[in-house]
Amino acid sequence: MNRCRSLSEKFTKLFEEEKTVKLFRKGDYLFQEATEAKELFLLLSGKVQVSKFFPDGRELSLRICGKGDIIAEFSVFANNTQYLSNGKILEHGEALVMTKKQLEEVLSSDPQLMMKWFEYTQLDNQKTQSKLRDLIIHGKKGGVYSTLIRLSNTFGKQTEEGILIDVTLTNQEIANLCGTSREVVNRMFSELRKQNIISIQKSQLIIHDLDYLKKAIDCENCPIEICQID
């Protein structure tokens, strides 16, 4: 489920009424952690990775946002607000833009819309908690396997060979999603390929046995809106 659909159509129209479009290119940042938060974005195309950096240089990718997703990585109704994470561009595209001030004015004048907004942000919190649970309980395997499950729920397309992950990610980018190193992902992928659980064709990942991954980490079959990358 596209997360933007959990917000009212009225909210989406607010972006469209502003008619402010921002173009972005792969490798750049849409916003960066600890800088002044001024804008939120509704993606029209492209993909953006929302992540955080640790002091030792490691990167934890929280989610990957695509067409129709709203990115608002800051606290509302707070002074001198800074972005809470980084928005690294994985695929070039464009986004509609709304200022933080405009968002706060709209929410203040429409209590029902404010409730929708809080429901939306609560869903993000549930996704993060679910991801951390997998990492804590099952360690590196939990991080890698649950990430594959979430990728299948978010970008998966059923084919004759299995579930095609319709987004191109490097092993380093997948490692960032798992909160682990590229070497760990390389090793686990090699083991899974030997067992024919997954395969890689033309730089795209195919999952052949999703049930194996779920059983290995005692998957709780969370609602699809929680068990996603975006």
C-alpha positions as CSV (number, residue, x, y, z in Angstrom):
1,M,0.0,0.0,0.0
2,N,1.3,3.4,-1.0
3,R,1.7,5.4,2.3
4,C,0.4,8.5,0.7
5,R,-3.0,6.8,0.4
6,S,-3.3,6.8,4.1
7,L,-3.7,10.6,4.0
8,S,-6.8,12.3,2.7
9,E,-7.0,13.4,-0.9
10,K,-7.3,16.9,0.4
11,F,-3.7,16.7,1.7
12,T,-2.4,15.6,-1.6
13,K,-4.2,18.4,-3.4
14,L,-2.5,20.9,-1.1
15,F,0.8,19.9,-2.7
16,E,-0.7,20.2,-6.2
17,E,-2.1,23.7,-5.4
18,E,1.4,24.9,-4.4
19,K,2.7,24.0,-7.9
20,T,6.3,24.0,-6.7
21,V,8.3,21.3,-8.3
22,K,11.8,20.2,-7.4
23,L,14.0,18.2,-9.7
24,F,16.7,15.9,-8.3
25,R,19.4,13.6,-9.6
26,K,20.9,10.3,-8.5
27,G,23.7,10.6,-5.9
28,D,22.5,14.0,-4.6
29,Y,20.7,14.7,-1.3
30,L,17.1,16.0,-1.2
31,F,17.9,17.0,2.5
32,Q,20.5,16.2,5.1
33,E,20.4,15.4,8.8
34,A,20.9,18.2,11.3
35,T,20.3,21.0,8.7
36,E,17.3,23.4,9.1
37,A,14.1,21.7,8.1
38,K,12.1,23.9,5.7
39,E,10.3,21.6,3.3
40,L,8.4,18.3,2.9
41,F,8.1,16.5,-0.4
42,L,5.5,14.4,-2.4
43,L,7.5,12.3,-4.9
44,L,6.2,12.3,-8.5
45,S,9.0,10.0,-9.7
46,G,12.4,8.7,-8.7
47,K,13.4,7.0,-5.5
48,V,14.8,8.5,-2.3
49,Q,16.5,6.6,0.5
50,V,15.8,7.9,4.0
51,S,18.7,7.0,6.3
52,K,20.8,8.0,9.4
53,F,24.6,7.9,9.9
54,F,26.3,6.6,13.0
55,P,29.4,8.2,14.5
56,D,31.5,5.3,13.2
57,G,30.5,6.0,9.7
58,R,27.9,3.2,9.3
59,E,24.6,4.0,7.6
60,L,21.2,2.7,8.5
61,S,18.6,3.0,5.8
62,L,15.2,3.4,7.3
63,R,13.1,3.1,4.1
64,I,13.1,3.8,0.4
65,C,10.4,6.2,-0.9
66,G,9.0,6.2,-4.4
67,K,6.2,7.7,-6.5
68,G,3.3,8.9,-4.3
69,D,5.2,8.9,-1.0
70,I,5.4,11.9,1.2
71,I,8.7,12.6,2.9
72,A,8.6,14.9,6.0
73,E,11.6,14.1,8.2
74,F,11.1,16.6,11.0
75,S,8.9,17.4,14.0
76,V,5.9,19.7,13.4
77,F,5.1,22.7,15.7
78,A,8.6,23.0,17.0
79,N,11.0,26.0,16.6
80,N,14.4,25.7,14.9
81,T,13.5,22.3,13.6
82,Q,16.2,20.2,11.9
83,Y,15.9,17.2,9.6
84,L,16.0,14.0,11.5
85,S,17.6,12.0,8.7
86,N,19.1,12.1,5.3
87,G,17.3,11.9,1.9
88,K,19.7,10.4,-0.6
89,I,18.5,10.1,-4.2
90,L,18.7,6.6,-5.6
91,E,17.0,7.4,-8.9
92,H,16.6,10.8,-10.5
93,G,13.1,12.3,-10.5
94,E,10.9,15.1,-9.3
95,A,8.8,16.1,-6.3
96,L,6.1,18.6,-5.3
97,V,7.2,20.7,-2.4
98,M,5.4,22.3,0.6
99,T,7.0,24.4,3.3
100,K,7.0,23.3,6.9
101,K,5.2,26.6,7.7
102,Q,2.4,25.8,5.2
103,L,2.0,22.3,6.7
104,E,1.6,23.7,10.2
105,E,-0.9,26.3,9.1
106,V,-3.0,23.7,7.3
107,L,-2.9,21.2,10.3
108,S,-3.8,24.0,12.8
109,S,-6.9,24.9,10.8
110,D,-8.2,21.4,10.1
111,P,-8.4,19.0,13.1
112,Q,-9.5,16.1,11.0
113,L,-6.5,16.5,8.7
114,M,-4.2,16.8,11.8
115,M,-5.5,13.4,13.0
116,K,-4.8,11.9,9.5
117,W,-1.3,13.3,9.8
118,F,-0.7,11.8,13.2
119,E,-2.0,8.4,12.0
120,Y,0.5,8.6,9.1
121,T,3.5,9.4,11.3
122,Q,2.4,6.7,13.8
123,L,2.6,4.2,10.9
124,D,6.2,5.2,10.3
125,N,7.0,4.6,14.0
126,Q,5.4,1.1,13.8
127,K,7.5,0.3,10.8
128,T,10.7,1.4,12.5
129,Q,9.9,-0.6,15.6
130,S,9.2,-3.7,13.6
131,K,12.5,-3.4,11.8
132,L,14.4,-2.9,15.0
133,R,12.7,-6.0,16.5
134,D,14.0,-8.1,13.7
135,L,17.5,-6.8,14.1
136,I,17.5,-7.3,17.9
137,I,15.9,-10.8,18.0
138,H,17.5,-12.4,15.0
139,G,20.7,-10.3,14.5
140,K,22.3,-10.1,11.1
141,K,20.1,-12.9,9.7
142,G,17.0,-11.1,10.9
143,G,18.2,-7.9,9.3
144,V,18.9,-9.5,5.9
145,Y,16.0,-11.9,5.7
146,S,13.4,-9.4,6.9
147,T,14.7,-6.8,4.4
148,L,14.2,-9.3,1.6
149,I,10.7,-9.9,2.8
150,R,10.0,-6.1,3.0
151,L,11.5,-5.6,-0.5
152,S,9.1,-8.3,-1.8
153,N,6.1,-6.6,-0.2
154,T,7.2,-3.2,-1.6
155,F,8.7,-3.7,-5.0
156,G,7.9,-7.4,-5.7
157,K,6.4,-8.5,-8.9
158,Q,5.2,-12.1,-9.3
159,T,6.9,-13.9,-12.3
160,E,7.1,-17.5,-13.4
161,E,10.5,-17.8,-11.8
162,G,9.6,-16.1,-8.5
163,I,9.2,-12.7,-7.0
164,L,11.1,-10.1,-9.0
165,I,12.3,-7.1,-6.9
166,D,11.6,-4.3,-9.3
167,V,14.2,-1.9,-8.0
168,T,18.0,-2.0,-8.6
169,L,20.0,-1.9,-5.3
170,T,23.7,-2.5,-4.8
171,N,24.7,-4.9,-2.0
172,Q,25.9,-1.9,-0.1
173,E,22.5,-0.2,-0.3
174,I,20.9,-3.5,0.8
175,A,23.4,-3.7,3.7
176,N,22.4,-0.2,4.8
177,L,18.7,-1.3,4.9
178,C,19.8,-4.3,7.1
179,G,22.0,-2.3,9.4
180,T,25.0,-4.5,8.6
181,S,28.0,-4.6,6.4
182,R,28.3,-5.3,2.7
183,E,30.5,-8.4,3.5
184,V,27.7,-9.9,5.6
185,V,25.1,-9.4,2.8
186,N,27.6,-10.9,0.2
187,R,28.1,-14.0,2.4
188,M,24.4,-14.5,3.1
189,F,23.3,-13.9,-0.5
190,S,25.9,-16.5,-1.6
191,E,24.5,-19.1,0.8
192,L,20.9,-18.3,-0.3
193,R,21.8,-18.6,-3.9
194,K,23.4,-22.0,-3.4
195,Q,20.1,-23.1,-1.8
196,N,18.1,-21.6,-4.7
197,I,16.3,-19.4,-2.3
198,I,17.2,-16.3,-4.3
199,S,19.0,-15.5,-7.6
200,I,20.3,-12.4,-9.3
201,Q,19.6,-11.8,-13.0
202,K,20.6,-8.7,-14.8
203,S,21.4,-6.9,-11.5
204,Q,17.8,-7.6,-10.3
205,L,17.0,-9.9,-7.3
206,I,14.5,-12.7,-7.6
207,I,13.2,-14.5,-4.5
208,H,12.2,-18.1,-5.2
209,D,11.2,-19.2,-1.7
210,L,9.7,-16.5,0.4
211,D,8.3,-19.0,2.9
212,Y,11.9,-20.1,3.7
213,L,12.9,-16.6,4.7
214,K,9.7,-16.1,6.8
215,K,10.1,-19.4,8.7
216,A,13.8,-18.7,9.4
217,I,13.0,-15.6,11.4
218,D,9.7,-16.6,12.8
219,C,7.9,-14.0,10.7
220,E,4.7,-12.7,12.4
221,N,3.0,-11.8,9.1
222,C,2.5,-8.2,10.1
223,P,0.0,-6.1,8.1
224,I,1.4,-5.3,4.7
225,E,1.3,-1.5,5.5
226,I,3.9,-2.1,8.2
227,C,6.1,-4.8,6.6
228,Q,7.4,-2.6,3.8
229,I,10.5,-0.7,2.9
230,D,8.7,2.6,2.0
